[in-house]
Amino acid sequence: MKNIPVIMTIFGGSGDLAHRKLYPALFNLFEQGLIKDNFAVIGTARRPWSHEYLREQVIDAVHENDKNVDENHLKQFASHFYYQSHDVTNTEHYQAIKDLANDLDSRYSAQGNRIFYMAMAPRFFGTIATHINDQKLIGSGFNRIVVEKPFGRDFASASELNEEIKASFSEDSVYRIDHYLGKEMIQNILPMRLSNPLIKNIWSGEFIKNVQVTLAENLGVEARGGYYETSGALRDMVQNHIFQIITLLAMGEPTALSSEAIHAKKQELLDSMIIPSADEVKKAFVRAQYAGTDDTFGYLQEPNVDPDSKTETFAAGKVKFTKGPLANVPIYFRTGKKMREKKNRIDIVLKHMNNLYGQAHSNNITIIIDPKSEIYFTINGKRISEPGIRRENLAYEFSDYENSLVPDGYERLLHDVFVGDQTNFTHWSELAKFWEFIDAVEAAWQSENESVEKLIQYPQGKLGPKQASEIFESPTERWIYE
Ligand code: BG6
């Protein structure tokens, strides 16, 4: 593997994301030789840490992720980390980061290459981007910026942030992270769809009745009530993860496996996305909040949540396109907190067939994304001792060995940033389309809010409110996972 020379600055170097995800992922890339002798990482945050203290944190973070590491390698890795305390609004601090980056560039022969990673509270993204530009932090080699979600909270704020970033970075150097695009079973969608004639040839409205995407979590909002109040399930999970999954399911076949060809096909599909009217939102979208129990809080009692809040912790709805292989096929989705179990899955529901044996059961293709990787097909066969048709599962589940080979999503995505591959990142024009859709639903919900006293409350430990079973276009449709 290539040794990439680069100075990487992580804004939010003392934060949870850096600790849990970025440092362990960077160590794995170091072990693979992708970054080796010619890199340094500058961690920045408000706290007055020293280089030494950051290095100890990095070592702890790697240990917490994996106990069996080579300690000498780890020490050597950590020696590439430097700390710069930083107030995002203070321009002098950007000068300090710039000087440190230039020093490190000479020391490590980093060839003027820079990666800037925004891993702090999103309200600072715009300010940081602006100062990267006006304080001239851009290096003389490649310059890339990685932006965590949420990228804006509606189309207008996302566009504003995009303009601030554009001042220093062209679209082909902006890496908008969606960690779902680093997941094994999501990266597997296109190969599965396109490399098997059985699947490829039935991927159309002629055979597919509907598609169902469920991202269910058993946890509640935990300590993130403050953030969640500004977001809700629609912005937190649908705007990014669910829409990316749906795009991969419904896009046409790219002409090549390049980032350009894949994004072009995605965009072709998204340009045909039907934006729902307020009436459609009433019919086909549901929002709700988890209720309390005798011993646990409901959403409205969670810390930092307004007791009269109308922020949804569950959202369900429907997306349709006028183009692509699934043109006019309803794609239903639902996501929520405090549901029965952690389960991310996709169900492709095939149409019923009338045949010699009468009305056969519908068959499904199911992809389980989390907590384990699994694919299963249902097929029909004869009943053994009586007339009629029965349904059976053909299942493929990853073995422990296969699971052990799957890298963490962040490791994959960071690797792609280092090598300059944007395939699994969100392009601005995709994001703009996603926001257009979300804004339409949010606007309809906002206007309903005036007449709604309280959102629907759903019981914890189930699959959401019963109203989510009423969004289907026809009475013969239902959630496959129930
Ligand atoms: C994040 C959301 O993007 O995804 C969280 O902000 C959510 O609210 C998380 O819990 C779920 O990710 P995963 O990988 O655990 O399914």
Residues whose N, C-alpha, C, O or C-beta is under 5 A from the ligand:
A	BS01	BG6	D236
